[in-house]
Amino acid sequence: MLTLFIIIIIVNLELDKYQDYKEKILFGRYITNESISKLKKSYNFSIIGESSNNLPIFSLKRGSGSVKILIWSQMHGNESTSTKALFDCLSFFDKYERDIFSKVTLFVVPILNPDGALNYTRENINNVDLNRDAQSLSQLESYSLRHEYNQFNPDFCFNLHDQRTIYSVKGTKPSVLSFLSPSADIEKSETNSRKDSMRVIASINKKLSLIIPGNISRYKDDFNINCVGDTFQSLNTPTILFESGHIGQDYEREKTREYMCYALIQSIKSIVFKEFVKVNFKDYYLIPENTQHLCDIFLKNVNVIIDNKRSKICINIMFSEVLDIEKKEIKLEPYIDKYGDYSNMSGHLTLDFNTVKKCFDLSSSLVINELMVYVNELRIIQ
């Protein structure tokens, strides 16, 4: 019976048809206005304003139903996974469940920060984090979103992001998806709007845990009124933060994109068909909080020289994401983040250097290059 139940859920999520409705025009980490403009044949974009660098901020509207959901992505320009997933979600409904658009109206801002998207930066052209500008509205992008919020008067808000590769669940399992019901006040009160967003998240978790068990977490709910989600929650609009995480060697985040697509589909269905009202909001707290016990490459038993002394340690290597503007792609550049006794850590790639006899001088500027030579060799062997 349990097997049958899981099969039914998977069919409902359209897992078997994902490659049919996936927006294949969008791929990679570098998603800009130019990228989504290629979808103009499928989507009738409007312009809600301009960025601080005079780039258009596109929007689109889907549906005519009474339930209204405001969705925005890439307010951090270098967080593009959820943007791809969002268009996959819209494509799914267009192809398989168009009737839902008679019940819901989606107002979508796919790239709120086109300057940051173009330059592959978190901030906009003025080096302002738009997710800390909800109160001052000092940036044109922030004002545009707030204006649309006021005009649209949504029943729910979806705030779409990417999270770093460091995030884990209950130790060292990768956090593939994370969610947050933002606090509405410093006391983290369980307001009615917050309870509703908790219920939707709990509903998503129940369904997706059958697909990625143990890989879903929630963000800490510390209150910051300057954050957009906290502001909208304080205005009594149920708001959900969606975070696309990382798993394995999927640095293009195409697999995470797929899982986030399912999360968006299920969240919209849960709201439209009022499935969430049947969920106990306290189930939200059963989702484990994010931990930070991962790195990109974790090296064990590395022989090193530190302060003229030989020792054997662990090394955490992280990747910097660097834009190659000519190729319009993101390159990964490794660097040493931490080293020492990190027995509680793991990596998306873990390698044991026990067989490597070389002793690495951590004071050398070339040490990361030397380490990566062995990483690439051991990656093949192990």
BELHUNOR-V140297 format. One record per residue. N is the residue number from 1. RES is the residue in one letter. PSI is psi in radians with two decimals (999 if undefined). NEAR is the number of other ideal C-beta (glycine too) atoms within 8 Angstrom. D_CENTER is the distance of its C-alpha to the mean C-alpha in whole Angstrom. Layout:
N RES PSI NEAR D_CENTER
N RES PSI NEAR D_CENTER
This chain:
1 M -0.73 4 34
2 L -0.72 5 30
3 T -0.76 6 30
4 L -0.71 7 31
5 F -0.78 8 28
6 I -0.72 9 25
7 I -0.72 8 26
8 I -0.76 8 27
9 I -0.77 10 23
10 I -0.72 11 22
11 V -0.72 9 24
12 N -0.55 6 23
13 L -0.07 11 19
14 E 0.66 11 21
15 L -0.69 9 20
16 D -0.27 6 23
17 K 0.13 9 22
18 Y -0.78 11 19
19 Q -0.35 5 20
20 D -0.64 6 23
21 Y -0.09 13 20
22 K 2.35 10 18
23 E 1.58 10 18
24 K -0.23 5 19
25 I -0.53 7 20
26 L 2.19 12 16
27 F 2.82 7 15
28 G -3.08 7 14
29 R -0.35 13 12
30 Y 1.64 11 14
31 I 2.11 13 14
32 T -3.12 10 16
33 N -0.68 12 19
34 E -0.67 6 21
35 S -0.90 10 18
36 I -0.35 15 18
37 S -0.39 8 22
38 K -0.18 8 23
39 L 0.19 11 22
40 K -0.46 8 24
41 K -0.47 3 27
42 S -0.43 6 24
43 Y 2.36 7 23
44 N 1.61 5 25
45 F 2.51 10 23
46 S 2.99 8 25
47 I 2.11 9 24
48 I -0.12 10 24
49 G -2.98 11 25
50 E 2.65 8 24
51 S 3.05 15 22
52 S -0.27 10 24
53 N 0.39 9 25
54 N 0.45 5 26
55 L 2.53 10 24
56 P 2.49 9 23
57 I 1.90 15 20
58 F 2.68 13 20
59 S 2.89 13 20
60 L 2.71 10 21
61 K 2.34 9 22
62 R 2.22 9 22
63 G 2.98 11 25
64 S 0.30 5 28
65 G 2.99 11 27
66 S -0.43 5 28
67 V 2.20 11 25
68 K 2.20 12 22
69 I 2.16 15 19
70 L 2.19 13 17
71 I 2.28 12 14
72 W 2.61 13 12
73 S 2.90 15 10
74 Q 0.76 17 10
75 M -0.38 13 12
76 H 2.03 14 10
77 G -0.47 17 12
78 N 0.33 12 11
79 E 1.49 13 7
80 S -0.18 13 8
81 T -0.77 13 6
82 S -0.43 17 6
83 T -0.80 15 9
84 K -0.78 13 11
85 A -0.63 16 10
86 L -0.78 15 11
87 F -0.54 13 14
88 D -0.75 15 15
89 C -0.82 12 15
90 L -0.70 12 17
91 S -0.68 12 19
92 F -0.89 14 20
93 F -0.67 14 21
94 D -0.67 9 23
95 K -0.55 8 25
96 Y -0.44 9 25
97 E 0.97 6 25
98 R -0.42 8 26
99 D -0.40 6 28
100 I -0.43 13 25
101 F -0.13 12 25
102 S -0.19 7 29
103 K -0.33 10 27
104 V 2.61 13 24
105 T 2.08 13 23
106 L 2.17 11 20
107 F 2.01 13 19
108 V 2.27 12 17
109 V 1.68 16 16
110 P -0.58 13 14
111 I 1.69 16 14
112 L -0.50 13 15
113 N 1.29 15 15
114 P -0.46 15 17
115 D -0.83 14 19
116 G -0.64 16 16
117 A -0.75 15 15
118 L -0.70 11 18
119 N -0.03 9 19
120 Y 1.00 12 15
121 T 2.73 9 15
122 R -0.76 8 13
123 E 3.00 12 16
124 N -2.96 16 18
125 I -0.40 9 22
126 N 0.20 7 23
127 N 0.59 5 21
128 V 2.30 10 20
129 D 1.94 8 16
130 L -0.39 16 16
131 N 0.19 10 14
132 R 0.35 9 17
133 D 0.33 13 20
134 A -0.45 15 20
135 Q -0.81 7 23
136 S -0.47 7 25
137 L 0.80 9 24
138 S -0.30 6 25
139 Q 2.59 12 23
140 L -0.63 9 24
141 E -0.75 15 20
142 S -0.74 14 20
143 Y -0.71 10 23
144 S -0.77 13 22
145 L -0.78 14 19
146 R -0.67 10 22
147 H -0.78 10 25
148 E -0.63 13 23
149 Y -0.82 13 22
150 N -0.71 7 25
151 Q -0.71 6 27
152 F -0.57 9 25
153 N 1.11 6 25
154 P 2.73 11 22
155 D -0.51 8 22
156 F 2.68 16 18
157 C 2.39 14 16
158 F 2.12 13 12
159 N 1.90 12 10
160 L 2.30 14 6
161 H 3.01 13 4
162 D 2.63 13 3
163 Q 2.79 11 5
164 R 2.88 6 8
165 T -0.15 11 10
166 I -0.29 8 13
167 Y 2.40 16 11
168 S 3.06 16 13
169 V 2.18 14 15
170 K 0.98 7 19
171 G -2.00 9 20
172 T 0.28 8 18
173 K 2.35 9 16
174 P 2.40 13 13
175 S 1.73 17 10
176 V -0.68 11 8
177 L 2.44 17 7
178 S 2.66 15 7
179 F 2.76 17 9
180 L 2.32 13 11
181 S 1.76 14 15
182 P 2.61 15 15
183 S 2.62 12 19
184 A -0.19 12 22
185 D 3.02 9 24
186 I -0.45 5 25
187 E -0.06 5 26
188 K 0.73 8 23
189 S 2.55 8 25
190 E 1.29 7 25
191 T 2.92 10 25
192 N -0.74 6 26
193 S -0.67 12 22
194 R -0.67 15 20
195 K -0.71 10 22
196 D -0.74 12 21
197 S -0.58 15 17
198 M -0.74 14 18
199 R -0.74 15 20
200 V -0.77 16 17
201 I -0.75 15 15
202 A -0.63 16 17
203 S -0.77 14 18
204 I -0.83 13 15
205 N -0.71 13 15
206 K -0.71 9 19
207 K -0.84 12 18
208 L -0.34 14 15
209 S -0.33 10 17
210 L -0.33 8 20
211 I -0.77 11 17
212 I 1.17 10 15
213 P 2.29 6 18
214 G 0.09 8 17
215 N 0.33 13 13
216 I 2.36 14 12
217 S 3.10 16 12
218 R 2.62 12 12
219 Y 2.71 11 12
220 K 2.54 6 15
221 D 0.56 10 16
222 D 2.36 5 19
223 F 2.35 12 20
224 N 1.83 7 20
225 I -0.30 9 21
226 N -0.25 10 20
227 C 2.50 11 16
228 V -0.78 12 16
229 G -0.75 14 15
230 D -0.69 15 18
231 T -0.85 12 20
232 F -0.63 13 19
233 Q -0.67 18 20
234 S -0.34 9 23
235 L 0.25 6 24
236 N 0.46 8 24
237 T 2.03 12 21
238 P 2.16 13 19
239 T 2.43 15 15
240 I 2.27 16 12
241 L 2.15 13 9
242 F 2.28 16 6
243 E 2.08 14 3
244 S 2.13 16 2
245 G -2.56 15 5
246 H 2.62 15 9
247 I 2.38 10 12
248 G -2.38 7 15
249 Q 0.39 5 16
250 D 1.19 10 14
251 Y -0.21 8 13
252 E -0.20 7 12
253 R 0.67 12 10
254 E -0.59 8 12
255 K -0.74 9 12
256 T -0.70 15 8
257 R -0.78 14 9
258 E -0.81 12 12
259 Y -0.69 13 10
260 M -0.63 14 8
261 C -0.81 15 11
262 Y -0.67 13 13
263 A -0.74 14 11
264 L -0.76 13 12
265 I -0.85 13 15
266 Q -0.64 13 16
267 S -0.72 14 15
268 I -0.77 14 17
269 K -0.74 10 20
270 S -0.68 13 20
271 I -0.85 14 21
272 V -0.75 11 23
273 F 0.18 6 25
274 K 0.58 8 25
275 E -0.58 9 24
276 F -0.47 12 22
277 V -0.32 6 25
278 K -0.09 5 27
279 V 2.42 12 24
280 N 2.12 6 25
281 F -0.44 11 23
282 K -0.28 7 23
283 D -0.37 13 22
284 Y -0.69 12 19
285 Y -0.18 5 20
286 L -0.29 7 20
287 I 2.18 13 17
288 P 2.57 8 17
289 E 2.68 8 15
290 N 2.45 14 13
291 T 3.04 12 15
292 Q 1.19 7 15
293 H 0.44 9 18
294 L 2.69 14 16
295 C 3.07 15 17
296 D -0.82 10 17
297 I 2.15 13 20
298 F 2.11 16 23
299 L 2.22 14 26
300 K 2.62 10 29
301 N 0.87 9 33
302 V 2.20 14 33
303 N 2.16 12 36
304 V 2.86 14 36
305 I 2.11 10 38
306 I 2.12 7 37
307 D 0.79 3 40
308 N 0.27 3 43
309 K 2.44 6 42
310 R 2.42 6 41
311 S 2.96 7 38
312 K 2.14 6 36
313 I 3.10 10 32
314 C 2.59 14 28
315 I 2.26 12 26
316 N 2.10 15 22
317 I 2.32 17 21
318 M 2.81 11 18
319 F 2.32 11 17
320 S 2.43 8 17
321 E 2.05 10 15
322 V 2.26 8 18
323 L 2.19 10 19
324 D 1.70 9 22
325 I -0.55 5 23
326 E -0.75 4 26
327 K -0.17 5 24
328 K 0.87 6 21
329 E 2.87 9 19
330 I 2.25 11 17
331 K 2.57 8 19
332 L 2.09 9 18
333 E 2.08 7 21
334 P 2.61 12 21
335 Y 2.72 9 23
336 I 2.12 11 24
337 D -0.86 7 22
338 K 2.78 8 24
339 Y 2.68 11 27
340 G -2.53 6 30
341 D 1.69 5 30
342 Y 1.03 10 26
343 S -0.31 5 27
344 N 0.06 6 24
345 M 2.87 12 22
346 S 3.13 10 21
347 G 2.80 14 19
348 H -0.37 12 17
349 L 2.14 10 20
350 T 2.24 8 23
351 L 2.41 13 27
352 D 2.08 9 30
353 F 0.29 12 32
354 N -0.53 6 35
355 T -0.10 5 37
356 V 2.03 9 37
357 K -0.38 5 40
358 K 2.49 7 39
359 C 2.16 8 38
360 F 2.33 12 36
361 D 1.87 8 36
362 L -0.22 10 33
363 S -0.14 5 35
364 S 2.43 8 35
365 S -0.26 3 33
366 L 0.01 6 33
367 V -0.64 12 32
368 I -0.66 10 28
369 N -0.70 7 30
370 E -0.73 11 32
371 L -0.73 15 30
372 M -0.46 9 28
373 V -0.80 8 31
374 Y -0.61 11 31
375 V -0.83 13 28
376 N -0.59 8 28
377 E -0.83 8 31
378 L -0.55 12 30
379 R -0.70 9 27
380 I -0.76 6 30
381 I -0.80 5 32
382 Q 999 6 30
